[in-house]
Amino acid sequence: MHEPSAVGSGNDRPRDRRRNRALAGVHMVMTILGIFLVLTPLALWIAWSPGVLFAVLGGGIAAALALLACRWLAQRYRAQTAAIAAAPPIGPPPVSDRFLAELSGMGPFTYHNRLTGDYKFRLKMARLRRLLGPR
C-alpha cells in the first residue's frame, strides 16, 4: 500500500507536487505566526502606551486565530492525502504469482491464428481461466 507523500518526497504526480508545495507554505506561515506569538509577551511588556498595548494584543489574538486556521488546513490536507492513499488502486486486478508461473511455463502461444482453435491451446486457456478464478 502506498504511503501518503510527505513534503519533498519526490513524487512525480503534478497534483501531489502542488499539494506538497501548498502544505509547505502552510507550515512556513505557521512558523512565522509561532515566532510572532512567542515575541508577543515581550512586546506587551515593553509597550509604552495603551494604544500600542492594544495593537500588540490585537495582533497576538489575530496571529493565534490565523495559526488555528493554518492548523485546520494542514489537518484537512493530511486527511485528504490519507483518503487518497487508502483508496484502491485504479487498474486491472493483480495477478497471482502462481498464474504467472503457469503462464511462463506453458511455452509459446502459437495457436492464436487458427480459426477453430487447437485442442492444446484450448486446454492451456482453460487452465489459465481456472487459475484466475471467477470474475
FENZI-V31875 format. One record per residue. N is the residue number from 1. RES is the residue in three letters. SS is DSSP state (hx for helix, st for strand, lp for the rest). OMEGA is omega in whole degrees, -180 to 180 (* if undefined). Layout:
N/RES/SS/OMEGA
N/RES/SS/OMEGA
This chain:
1/MET/lp/-175
2/HIS/lp/-177
3/GLU/lp/174
4/PRO/lp/-177
5/SER/lp/179
6/ALA/lp/180
7/VAL/lp/178
8/GLY/lp/-177
9/SER/lp/179
10/GLY/lp/178
11/ASN/lp/-172
12/ASP/lp/-179
13/ARG/lp/-176
14/PRO/hx/-180
15/ARG/hx/179
16/ASP/hx/178
17/ARG/hx/178
18/ARG/hx/179
19/ARG/hx/-180
20/ASN/hx/177
21/ARG/hx/179
22/ALA/hx/179
23/LEU/hx/177
24/ALA/hx/177
25/GLY/hx/178
26/VAL/hx/179
27/HIS/hx/179
28/MET/hx/178
29/VAL/hx/179
30/MET/hx/178
31/THR/hx/180
32/ILE/hx/178
33/LEU/hx/177
34/GLY/hx/177
35/ILE/hx/178
36/PHE/hx/180
37/LEU/hx/177
38/VAL/hx/-179
39/LEU/hx/-178
40/THR/hx/179
41/PRO/hx/177
42/LEU/hx/179
43/ALA/hx/176
44/LEU/hx/-178
45/TRP/hx/-177
46/ILE/lp/179
47/ALA/lp/-173
48/TRP/lp/179
49/SER/lp/179
50/PRO/hx/179
51/GLY/hx/178
52/VAL/hx/179
53/LEU/hx/-180
54/PHE/hx/177
55/ALA/hx/179
56/VAL/hx/179
57/LEU/hx/177
58/GLY/hx/177
59/GLY/hx/178
60/GLY/hx/178
61/ILE/hx/178
62/ALA/hx/179
63/ALA/hx/179
64/ALA/hx/178
65/LEU/hx/178
66/ALA/hx/178
67/LEU/hx/177
68/LEU/hx/177
69/ALA/hx/178
70/CYS/hx/178
71/ARG/hx/178
72/TRP/hx/179
73/LEU/hx/-179
74/ALA/hx/178
75/GLN/hx/178
76/ARG/hx/177
77/TYR/hx/-178
78/ARG/hx/179
79/ALA/hx/178
80/GLN/hx/-180
81/THR/hx/179
82/ALA/hx/179
83/ALA/hx/178
84/ILE/hx/-179
85/ALA/hx/-178
86/ALA/hx/-179
87/ALA/lp/179
88/PRO/lp/-179
89/PRO/lp/179
90/ILE/lp/178
91/GLY/lp/-179
92/PRO/lp/178
93/PRO/lp/180
94/PRO/lp/-180
95/VAL/lp/-177
96/SER/lp/178
97/ASP/hx/179
98/ARG/hx/179
99/PHE/hx/-179
100/LEU/hx/177
101/ALA/hx/178
102/GLU/hx/-180
103/LEU/hx/-179
104/SER/hx/180
105/GLY/hx/-177
106/MET/lp/-179
107/GLY/lp/-177
108/PRO/lp/177
109/PHE/lp/-178
110/THR/lp/-175
111/TYR/lp/-172
112/HIS/lp/-176
113/ASN/lp/179
114/ARG/lp/-176
115/LEU/lp/-175
116/THR/lp/-177
117/GLY/lp/-179
118/ASP/lp/-179
119/TYR/hx/-180
120/LYS/hx/180
121/PHE/hx/179
122/ARG/hx/177
123/LEU/hx/179
124/LYS/hx/-180
125/MET/hx/178
126/ALA/hx/178
127/ARG/hx/179
128/LEU/hx/178
129/ARG/hx/178
130/ARG/hx/-180
131/LEU/hx/179
132/LEU/hx/179
133/GLY/lp/-179
134/PRO/lp/-179
135/ARG/lp/*
